[in-house]
Amino acid sequence: MDDLINKALEFENRKMSNMSTSDRVEASREAKEIILAINEIYKETKEKDLMDLMKRLTEKKKKIEKRLKGMPEV
């Protein structure tokens, strides 16, 4: 569990500027994988810290995916 949390914190602190499209796709998939793994632990323990970590990772994942989709046309 500690290894997973360390991996999540490392992902959260990683810089996301100057990434190629394939890097963004890879980062989005990595975030999803980490979030789902933490969720499995959260289901058993109900720790508030895990929920907060999942929320922060989800926000970062949404930003990455927004950048992947591009700007909407008006």
N, C-alpha and C positions, 0 to 999 in steps of 0.2 A: 504494500500500500504506500509506503514512504517513497518507493521508487517512482510510482505513478504520480504522486503529488509533486515530486521534484521535476519530473518530466513536464507536468502541467505548468509549473511555475517558470521553468526554462522557456517553454513555448510562449507564455504570457509576456515575458520580458524581452523576447526576440524582436529585433527591428524588422519592420515590414516594408521599409522604403526600398526603392530600386529593385523590386522583384519582377521577374519575368512572369508571363501568364502561367507557364507550367509550374513555376515556383508557388504561385498563388493557389493553383489547384491542389498541389501537394500539401500546402499548409492548411488549406480548408479541410482536406481529408484527414490530416493528422489531428486537427482540432476535433473533428467529429469522433474519431477513434478514442481520443482521450476523454471527451465528454461522456461518451457511452460507457467507458470503463469506470469512470468515477461514479456515474449514475448507478451502476450495479452495486457498488460499495455503499452508496448513499441509501439505497433501498433497505439495506440491512441495518445500518447504523443510525440513520436520520441525523447525522451531524450537520449543524448549521454551517460550519466552515466549508464543508464539501459543497453545499448548495451555493454558497457565495462564490467559490472557485468556479463552479460550472457556469454561473451567470456571467462572470468576467470573461471566461473563455468563449462563451456564446456571443458576447458582444464583439469580441475581436474577430470571431469567425464571420459574423454578419458584415463587419467592415471589409473583410477580405472579399467576401462574395459580392458585396455591392460594387467593389472596384472591378471584379471580374465581369459583371454584367454591363458595366459602362454607364454612361449618363443617359437618362431617359430623354426621348425627344418630346418637345412640347408642341 
